[in-house]
């Protein structure tokens, strides 16, 4: 990538770093390689194959795993002959009383609503492309929404926090991990896979037929 001085009138030949706003000549790297910003080393273009397939697979897997995570037991506690199953919704509802009630909304949004919304937006924007059809009328807005929600999707952070808390809980009771826990654990793998294969520049080019 080379910095433009002065800026070319052909905007299609330029790319701006999303991290530091440096304006560069757009140079598509060879397959399997990435183009990085020379100033901050942010990845600008990752020329990876099957970007649509990999992103769709991650979005669909996220939606399926989230359904399993919500409706199946998360953990089971046994202590002094008492047994209790706890689900993700029980964890969310634990903050529903008193001044902590707004925390319920925040927890539900960060670990359930936002990940599902992001997955739905990606599926809406990319599934028609995978089927060989034109992008939907709101595909660009949906993909932009999915990218904006990316930093706020914290389902994987939730499961890491739970894993740390279980270290303390196991000293007080017998803990059994339910299907929901493993669904969230699988979700971490899916998120890492999706983030490592997604190339925003490639998808934007596919969503804008005039720039193909």
Residue pairs with C-beta under 8 A, 6 or more apart in sequence:
1 15
1 24
1 25
1 26
1 27
1 35
1 36
1 37
1 38
1 44
2 24
2 25
2 27
3 22
3 23
3 24
3 25
3 38
4 14
4 23
4 24
4 25
7 14
7 23
8 14
12 26
12 211
13 25
13 26
14 23
14 24
14 25
14 26
15 23
15 24
15 25
15 26
15 44
15 45
15 201
16 22
16 23
16 24
17 23
17 24
17 37
17 39
17 40
17 42
17 44
18 42
18 44
18 200
19 37
19 40
19 42
20 37
20 39
20 40
20 42
22 37
22 38
22 39
22 40
24 37
24 38
24 44
26 45
27 35
28 35
28 45
28 47
29 35
29 45
29 46
29 47
30 47
31 47
31 48
31 49
32 47
32 48
33 47
34 43
34 44
34 45
34 46
34 47
35 43
35 44
35 45
35 46
35 47
36 42
36 43
36 44
37 44
44 201
45 199
45 201
45 202
46 199
46 201
46 202
47 199
47 202
48 54
48 197
48 199
48 202
50 197
51 197
51 198
51 199
51 202
51 203
52 126
52 129
52 130
52 203
52 206
53 130
54 193
54 194
54 197
54 198
55 122
55 126
55 194
55 197
55 198
55 203
56 122
56 123
56 126
56 127
56 130
58 122
58 190
58 191
58 193
58 194
58 197
58 198
59 118
59 119
59 120
59 122
59 123
59 126
59 194
60 119
60 123
61 186
61 190
62 115
62 116
62 118
62 119
62 187
62 190
62 191
62 194
63 116
63 119
63 120
63 123
65 183
65 184
65 186
65 187
65 190
66 112
66 115
66 116
66 119
66 155
66 183
66 187
68 179
68 180
68 183
69 88
69 155
69 180
69 183
69 184
69 187
70 87
70 88
70 89
70 112
70 180
71 87
71 180
72 87
72 178
72 179
72 180
72 183
73 85
73 86
73 87
73 178
73 179
73 180
74 86
74 87
74 88
74 90
74 91
74 162
74 177
74 178
74 180
74 181
74 184
75 85
75 86
75 166
75 175
75 176
75 177
75 178
75 181
76 83
76 84
76 85
76 86
76 175
76 176
76 178
77 83
77 84
77 86
77 169
77 173
77 174
77 175
77 176
78 173
78 174
78 176
79 172
79 173
79 174
85 178
87 178
87 180
88 111
88 112
88 180
88 184
91 107
92 104
92 107
92 108
92 111
92 112
93 104
95 101
95 103
95 104
95 107
96 104
107 158
109 152
110 152
110 153
110 154
110 155
110 157
110 158
111 154
111 155
111 158
112 155
114 149
114 152
114 153
114 154
115 153
115 155
115 187
117 145
117 149
118 145
118 146
118 149
118 150
118 153
121 142
121 143
121 145
121 146
121 149
122 142
122 143
122 146
124 136
124 138
124 139
124 142
125 135
125 136
125 139
125 140
125 142
125 143
125 146
125 203
125 207
126 139
126 143
126 203
128 134
128 135
128 136
128 139
129 135
129 206
129 207
134 209
135 206
135 207
135 209
136 142
139 207
140 204
140 207
140 208
143 203
143 204
143 207
147 200
153 191
155 184
155 187
155 191
156 184
156 187
156 188
156 191
158 184
159 181
159 184
159 185
159 187
159 188
160 188
162 181
162 184
166 175
169 175
204 211
205 211
205 212
206 212
